[in-house]
Amino acid sequence: MPPEPLSDDVVRARSLARYCRRAASYDSTCGPTWPIRERAIASLQLQPGQVVLDVACGTGLSLPLLRAAVGESGRVYGFDQSPQMLARATARVDAAGWQNVCLIETAAQALKLPEAVDALLFHYTHDILRSPAAVDRLLALARPGAMVAIAGIKYFPGWLAPLNPWVYFKNRAYNGSPGELASPWDRIAPRLTQWQWAPTQFGMGYLASGRVDDPSGRER
């Protein structure tokens, strides 16, 4: 029998400890995935005046791109459970003098916002995508038809599969629940329409997008 899934509290505690250690050097490790970040944000198709949520924003590397896309008239929300990571994001916002970027220290499962969002960015947020409670909370904060972009790590397919133990341990360095990498999107994809995904990094990563289901059937 497969092992019992870890509780969100256990996963969060493990993740917090890992990001506490990595916060100071985190930005220096993100160069290889920068083009994927840019592609994910571009796929949100943001327009001036829209509201976007940066899920688990970390040190805020995506904030300049998101803020540029929604402009002065839009708003960017970001949250992270790690105080060490969020402190760096806050310093980035303060240095830029952005008045329309709001950062919140919280777990995904407890996030509250004063308004619904038009788009959500999930950039390497594996633990959150594996938590049904987190997915429920975040999608509840979105307008019907809101765009969703997801980038992350997954197992290699086919003849590269022997490398997957290395992929697991690479993911474990950051995430409290590092497994379930065959299709890490399978808890959010059924909740979205227009779902599509493509491999990145020779199959070790993926870039996906979709829209929050609109029960009315309206196109946005």
C-alpha positions as CSV (number, residue, x, y, z in Angstrom):
1,M,0.0,0.0,0.0
2,P,1.2,3.6,-0.7
3,P,2.2,5.6,2.3
4,E,-0.4,7.9,3.9
5,P,-0.1,11.4,2.5
6,L,1.6,13.9,4.8
7,S,-0.6,16.5,6.5
8,D,-0.4,20.1,5.3
9,D,1.1,21.1,8.7
10,V,3.9,18.6,8.4
11,V,4.6,19.7,4.8
12,R,4.6,23.3,5.7
13,A,7.0,22.8,8.6
14,R,9.5,21.0,6.4
15,S,9.2,23.6,3.7
16,L,9.6,26.5,6.1
17,A,12.8,25.0,7.5
18,R,14.3,24.5,4.0
19,Y,13.5,28.0,2.8
20,C,14.8,29.5,6.0
21,R,18.2,28.0,5.1
22,R,18.0,29.0,1.4
23,A,16.5,32.5,1.5
24,A,19.8,34.4,1.4
25,S,21.1,32.5,-1.6
26,Y,17.8,31.8,-3.4
27,D,18.0,34.4,-6.1
28,S,21.4,33.2,-7.3
29,T,19.9,29.7,-8.1
30,C,17.1,30.9,-10.3
31,G,19.0,31.8,-13.5
32,P,18.3,28.6,-15.3
33,T,14.6,28.9,-14.9
34,W,14.3,32.6,-15.7
35,P,13.1,32.1,-19.3
36,I,10.4,29.7,-18.0
37,R,9.3,32.4,-15.5
38,E,9.0,34.9,-18.4
39,R,7.0,32.4,-20.5
40,A,4.7,31.6,-17.6
41,I,3.9,35.3,-17.0
42,A,3.5,36.0,-20.7
43,S,0.9,33.2,-20.9
44,L,-1.3,35.0,-18.3
45,Q,-2.0,37.6,-21.0
46,L,-2.2,40.3,-18.4
47,Q,-3.7,43.7,-19.3
48,P,-3.3,47.1,-17.6
49,G,-5.7,47.5,-14.7
50,Q,-6.0,43.8,-13.9
51,V,-5.4,42.1,-10.6
52,V,-2.9,39.2,-10.4
53,L,-1.8,36.9,-7.6
54,D,1.8,35.6,-7.3
55,V,1.4,32.3,-5.5
56,A,4.2,31.7,-3.0
57,C,6.1,34.7,-4.3
58,G,9.3,33.9,-2.5
59,T,11.8,36.7,-2.8
60,G,9.7,38.5,-5.3
61,L,11.5,37.7,-8.5
62,S,8.3,37.7,-10.5
63,L,6.9,40.9,-9.1
64,P,8.6,43.4,-11.5
65,L,7.3,41.4,-14.5
66,L,3.8,41.2,-13.1
67,R,3.7,44.8,-12.1
68,A,4.9,45.9,-15.5
69,A,2.1,43.9,-17.1
70,V,-0.8,45.3,-15.0
71,G,0.6,48.8,-14.9
72,E,0.0,51.6,-12.4
73,S,-3.8,51.0,-12.6
74,G,-3.6,47.3,-11.8
75,R,-2.7,45.5,-8.6
76,V,-0.3,42.7,-7.7
77,Y,-0.8,40.5,-4.7
78,G,1.9,38.1,-3.5
79,F,2.1,35.9,-0.5
80,D,4.6,33.5,1.1
81,Q,4.7,31.5,4.3
82,S,8.4,32.0,4.8
83,P,9.2,35.2,6.6
84,Q,12.8,35.0,5.4
85,M,11.8,34.8,1.8
86,L,9.0,37.5,2.1
87,A,11.4,39.9,3.8
88,R,13.5,40.0,0.6
89,A,10.4,40.4,-1.5
90,T,9.3,43.3,0.7
91,A,12.7,45.0,0.4
92,R,12.4,44.7,-3.4
93,V,9.0,46.4,-3.4
94,D,10.1,49.1,-1.0
95,A,13.2,49.8,-3.1
96,A,11.1,50.2,-6.2
97,G,8.5,52.3,-4.4
98,W,5.6,50.3,-5.8
99,Q,2.3,51.4,-4.2
100,N,0.1,48.8,-6.0
101,V,2.0,45.7,-4.9
102,C,0.7,44.1,-1.7
103,L,2.6,41.3,0.1
104,I,1.1,39.0,2.8
105,E,2.8,36.5,5.1
106,T,0.5,33.5,5.2
107,A,0.0,29.9,4.2
108,A,-1.9,29.3,0.9
109,Q,-4.6,27.5,2.8
110,A,-5.4,30.7,4.9
111,L,-4.9,33.4,2.3
112,K,-7.5,36.2,2.2
113,L,-7.7,39.0,-0.3
114,P,-9.9,42.1,-0.4
115,E,-10.8,41.5,-4.1
116,A,-11.0,38.7,-6.6
117,V,-8.0,38.3,-9.0
118,D,-7.9,38.1,-12.8
119,A,-4.9,35.8,-12.9
120,L,-2.8,33.5,-10.8
121,L,0.9,32.6,-11.2
122,F,2.1,29.3,-9.8
123,H,5.9,29.4,-10.3
124,Y,7.6,26.3,-8.8
125,T,5.0,25.8,-6.1
126,H,4.9,22.0,-5.8
127,D,3.7,21.7,-2.2
128,I,0.8,24.0,-2.8
129,L,-0.3,22.2,-6.0
130,R,-0.3,18.9,-4.0
131,S,-2.5,20.3,-1.2
132,P,-6.3,20.1,-2.0
133,A,-7.0,22.7,0.7
134,A,-4.5,25.1,-0.8
135,V,-5.9,24.7,-4.4
136,D,-9.4,25.1,-3.1
137,R,-8.5,28.4,-1.3
138,L,-6.6,29.9,-4.2
139,L,-9.1,29.1,-6.9
140,A,-11.9,30.6,-4.6
141,L,-10.0,33.9,-4.8
142,A,-10.2,34.1,-8.6
143,R,-12.8,35.5,-10.9
144,P,-14.6,33.0,-13.1
145,G,-12.5,32.7,-16.3
146,A,-9.3,33.9,-14.5
147,M,-6.1,32.9,-16.2
148,V,-3.8,30.4,-14.5
149,A,-0.1,29.8,-15.4
150,I,1.9,27.0,-13.7
151,A,5.6,26.2,-14.0
152,G,7.3,23.4,-12.1
153,I,9.4,20.3,-11.8
154,K,8.4,16.8,-12.8
155,Y,9.9,13.4,-13.5
156,F,11.7,12.7,-16.8
157,P,9.9,10.6,-19.2
158,G,11.1,7.6,-21.2
159,W,14.7,6.8,-21.5
160,L,15.7,9.6,-19.1
161,A,13.6,8.0,-16.3
162,P,16.7,6.5,-14.6
163,L,17.6,10.1,-13.6
164,N,14.3,10.5,-11.6
165,P,15.9,9.7,-8.2
166,W,18.1,12.8,-8.8
167,V,14.9,14.8,-9.7
168,Y,13.3,13.7,-6.5
169,F,16.2,14.8,-4.3
170,K,16.5,18.0,-6.2
171,N,12.8,18.7,-5.4
172,R,13.3,17.6,-1.8
173,A,15.8,20.3,-1.2
174,Y,13.0,22.8,-1.4
175,N,9.7,21.1,-0.8
176,G,8.2,19.4,2.2
177,S,6.3,16.9,0.0
178,P,8.8,16.2,-2.8
179,G,7.2,13.1,-4.4
180,E,4.2,12.8,-6.8
181,L,6.2,14.2,-9.6
182,A,4.7,12.1,-12.5
183,S,1.9,14.6,-13.0
184,P,2.1,17.3,-10.3
185,W,-0.7,19.3,-11.9
186,D,-3.4,16.6,-11.5
187,R,-5.2,18.2,-8.6
188,I,-5.6,21.6,-10.2
189,A,-6.0,20.7,-13.9
190,P,-9.5,19.2,-13.5
191,R,-10.6,22.5,-12.0
192,L,-9.5,24.5,-15.1
193,T,-10.7,24.9,-18.7
194,Q,-8.6,25.3,-21.8
195,W,-5.9,23.3,-20.0
196,Q,-2.6,22.7,-21.8
197,W,0.9,21.8,-20.8
198,A,4.3,21.3,-22.4
199,P,7.6,19.9,-21.2
200,T,10.6,22.2,-20.3
201,Q,14.2,21.4,-19.4
202,F,14.4,18.3,-21.5
203,G,11.3,16.9,-19.8
204,M,12.3,17.6,-16.2
205,G,10.0,20.6,-16.0
206,Y,6.6,21.7,-17.4
207,L,4.8,24.9,-18.3
208,A,1.0,24.8,-18.1
209,S,-2.0,27.1,-18.4
210,G,-5.7,27.2,-18.2
211,R,-8.7,29.2,-17.0
212,V,-10.7,29.0,-13.8
213,D,-13.9,27.3,-14.6
214,D,-16.8,29.7,-15.3
215,P,-20.1,28.0,-14.5
216,S,-21.9,30.6,-16.6
217,G,-20.0,29.5,-19.7
218,R,-19.1,33.1,-20.5
219,E,-15.9,33.7,-22.5
220,R,-13.5,36.3,-21.0
